Amino acid sequence: MPKPATPTGSKPPADDRNLVAVDETYVAPGLEDKLRILWEKQSKTIIAAIALVACALIGRAVWHYEAAQNELAISGEFGAATTDSALKSFIVEYPNHPLAGEAELRLADNAYRAGNFTEAQADYGKAQTLLTTDPVSLLAPRAELGAAVSQLAAGHDAEGAAALKRLADNSARPKGIRGQAAYDLASIAADAGRTADLDQLKAQISQIDPTGIWATNANNLKARPSGLSSTTSPSLPSKVTPDVPASGAQPASSSSLPVIKRDNN
């Protein structure tokens, strides 16, 4: 049966099912009532959001824990690599890890001590490439110095001296490394009897780090009379430390590690 049309000009019946009578006895809902109403309407959404945030925080904590454990394991493997073959295996296993550069540096030092200067130069170069990716590492300049000293030890005097000069003149390098590079050049000048070059290098070392051990050692260098043979040989790069005044330091050899005599063959 068709629904009777609403008479023209009349209003549809109002929906007063949710109306609340407001008079002098009406009390507006307080904060607690509003929160209860919100909870009743949005409780599922709120619980789901809290659960999602909790899962994200737990997942992040687990990731950090696993990453830390992984780093401990890698550090343990590096510490246990006491032979050249073990160091090479470590580098193959973790080629992109910062410790791979340190492993290459250890290989280079071992090759230098053994008198394998060409191999040492190559390993120092690889170490420098790997260690340069770490902007705060002090080991990359040490590898650079090692490559230069290895050239000298192998008898490539011109190339080695040029590399040392670039390093000594580079103000971006640590003072200790620059001082040792300049000191090695000064030793060469002293051995060759080049007094003017020796004096110039002494002044440079003093300018680089006037209170450093290399300035102290350089003051003891004297140019040899022409024709006398020299027993001085390039030194294995010493360990790098942050640039701090060497107050109270006693004169020492150019490296705390063994000195390898130059191969003049």
C-alpha positions in Angstrom: 0.0 0.0 0.0 1.6 3.3 -1.0 2.9 5.5 1.9 0.9 8.6 2.3 2.7 11.7 1.2 3.8 14.3 3.7 1.4 17.2 3.6 2.9 20.3 2.0 4.3 22.7 4.6 4.5 20.1 7.4 7.8 19.0 9.1 8.9 15.4 9.5 8.6 14.0 13.0 11.7 14.8 15.1 14.0 12.0 16.4 14.1 12.6 20.2 15.5 9.2 21.2 18.9 10.7 22.3 17.7 14.0 23.6 18.5 14.9 27.2 16.3 17.3 29.1 18.3 20.3 30.1 16.9 22.3 33.0 18.2 23.8 36.2 18.9 20.3 37.5 21.2 19.3 34.6 24.8 18.7 35.4 27.3 18.8 32.4 29.6 15.8 32.1 33.0 16.2 33.7 36.5 15.2 32.4 36.1 11.7 33.9 32.8 11.2 32.1 34.2 12.4 28.8 37.2 10.0 29.1 34.9 7.2 29.9 32.7 7.9 26.9 35.8 8.2 24.7 37.1 4.9 26.0 33.8 3.2 25.4 33.9 4.4 21.8 37.6 4.1 20.9 39.0 1.5 23.3 39.8 -1.0 20.5 41.6 1.6 18.5 43.6 2.8 21.5 44.6 -0.7 22.5 45.7 -1.5 19.0 47.8 1.6 18.8 49.5 0.9 22.1 50.2 -2.7 21.0 51.7 -1.5 17.8 54.0 1.0 19.5 55.0 -1.7 22.1 55.9 -4.2 19.3 58.0 -1.5 17.5 59.9 -0.7 20.7 60.5 -4.4 21.5 61.6 -5.1 17.9 64.1 -2.2 18.0 65.5 -3.4 21.3 65.9 -6.9 19.9 67.6 -5.6 16.8 70.1 -3.6 18.8 70.8 -6.5 21.1 71.4 -8.9 18.2 73.6 -6.2 16.5 75.7 -5.8 19.6 76.1 -9.6 20.0 77.1 -9.8 16.3 79.7 -7.1 16.9 81.1 -8.9 19.9 81.4 -12.1 17.9 83.2 -10.4 15.0 85.6 -8.6 17.5 86.3 -12.0 19.1 87.2 -13.5 15.7 89.5 -10.6 15.0 91.2 -11.0 18.3 91.7 -14.7 17.7 93.3 -14.0 14.3 96.9 -14.3 15.3 98.4 -15.6 12.0 98.5 -14.1 8.5 96.3 -16.8 7.2 93.7 -16.1 9.9 93.8 -12.4 9.2 93.3 -13.0 5.4 90.4 -15.3 6.2 88.9 -12.6 8.4 89.2 -10.0 5.6 87.4 -12.3 3.2 84.7 -13.0 5.7 84.1 -9.4 6.7 85.4 -7.2 3.8 83.1 -4.3 4.7 83.7 -4.3 8.4 86.0 -1.6 9.9 88.2 -4.3 11.5 89.0 -5.6 8.0 91.2 -2.4 7.6 92.9 -3.1 10.9 93.5 -6.7 9.8 95.2 -5.4 6.6 97.3 -3.1 8.7 98.5 -6.0 10.8 99.3 -8.0 7.7 101.3 -5.0 6.4 103.2 -4.7 9.7 104.0 -8.4 9.7 105.3 -8.2 6.1 107.4 -5.2 6.9 109.0 -7.0 9.9 109.7 -10.0 7.7 111.5 -7.8 5.2 108.9 -8.2 2.5 108.7 -4.5 1.7 106.9 -4.8 -1.6 104.2 -6.9 -0.1 104.1 -4.5 2.9 103.6 -1.5 0.6 100.6 -3.3 -1.1 99.0 -4.2 2.2 99.4 -0.7 3.6 97.7 0.6 0.5 94.8 -1.8 0.9 94.6 -0.9 4.6 94.5 2.8 3.8 91.6 2.3 1.4 89.6 0.3 3.9 90.4 2.6 6.9 89.6 5.8 5.0 85.9 4.9 5.2 86.0 5.7 8.9 86.4 9.5 9.2 87.5 9.4 12.8 90.0 6.6 12.5 93.7 7.5 13.1 94.9 4.3 11.4 94.4 5.4 7.8 97.3 8.0 8.1 99.4 5.4 9.8 98.8 3.1 6.8 99.7 5.9 4.5 103.0 6.4 6.3 103.6 2.7 6.3 103.3 2.6 2.5 105.8 5.4 2.1 108.3 3.8 4.5 108.0 0.5 2.7 108.9 2.2 -0.6 112.1 3.5 1.1 112.9 0.1 2.6 112.5 -1.5 -0.8 115.1 0.9 -2.2 112.6 3.2 -4.1 114.1 6.3 -2.5 112.6 9.0 -4.8 109.1 7.6 -4.6 109.2 7.0 -0.8 110.7 10.4 -0.1 108.0 12.1 -2.3 105.3 10.2 -0.4 106.8 11.2 3.0 106.9 14.9 1.9 103.2 14.8 0.9 102.3 13.4 4.3 104.5 15.8 6.2 103.0 18.8 4.4 99.4 17.7 4.8 97.9 19.7 7.7 94.9 17.4 7.8 97.0 14.5 9.1 97.7 13.9 12.8 100.7 15.7 14.2 102.4 12.5 15.2 102.2 11.1 11.7 103.4 14.3 10.1 106.2 14.6 12.6 107.4 11.0 11.9 107.2 11.5 8.1 109.3 14.7 8.4 111.7 13.0 10.8 112.3 10.1 8.3 113.0 12.7 5.7 115.4 14.5 8.1 117.2 11.2 8.8 117.7 10.7 5.0 119.0 14.3 4.7 121.4 13.7 7.6 122.6 10.4 6.2 123.3 12.1 2.8 125.1 15.1 4.5 122.6 17.6 3.2 122.9 20.1 6.0 120.5 22.7 4.5 117.7 20.2 3.9 118.3 18.8 7.4 117.9 22.3 9.0 114.8 23.0 7.0 113.2 19.7 8.0 114.1 20.3 11.7 112.3 23.6 11.5 109.3 22.0 9.9 109.1 19.3 12.6 109.3 21.9 15.3 106.5 23.8 13.6 104.3 20.7 13.4 104.7 19.8 17.1 107.4 21.6 19.0 106.9 19.6 22.2 106.5 16.2 20.4 108.9 13.3 20.5 109.9 13.8 16.8 111.0 17.3 17.5 113.2 16.0 20.4 114.6 13.3 18.2 115.3 15.6 15.3 117.4 17.9 17.5 119.8 15.0 17.9 120.3 14.6 14.2 123.5 15.8 12.6 124.5 15.7 9.0 127.1 13.0 8.3 130.3 14.0 6.6 130.2 13.1 2.9 131.5 9.6 2.1 130.6 8.0 5.4 128.1 5.1 5.3 125.0 5.2 7.3 123.3 2.5 9.4 120.1 4.5 9.6 117.0 2.7 8.1 113.4 3.6 7.7 111.3 2.7 10.7 108.0 0.9 11.0 105.3 3.5 11.6 104.6 3.9 15.3 101.2 3.6 16.8 99.0 6.7 16.3 97.6 8.6 19.2 95.5 11.7 19.4 97.4 15.0 19.0 98.4 15.8 22.6 101.5 17.6 23.9 104.3 15.1 24.7 105.3 16.8 27.8 107.8 14.8 29.8 108.4 12.4 27.0 111.9 11.0 26.7 113.8 10.7 23.4 113.1 7.4 21.9 113.8 5.5 18.7 111.7 6.4 15.7 109.4 3.5 16.5 108.5 1.2 19.3 108.5 -1.6 16.8 111.5 -3.3 15.3 113.5 -1.3 12.8 114.1 -3.1 9.4 117.2 -2.3 7.5 116.8 -0.9 4.0 117.1 -3.4 1.1 119.7 -1.8 -1.2 119.9 -4.7 -3.6 
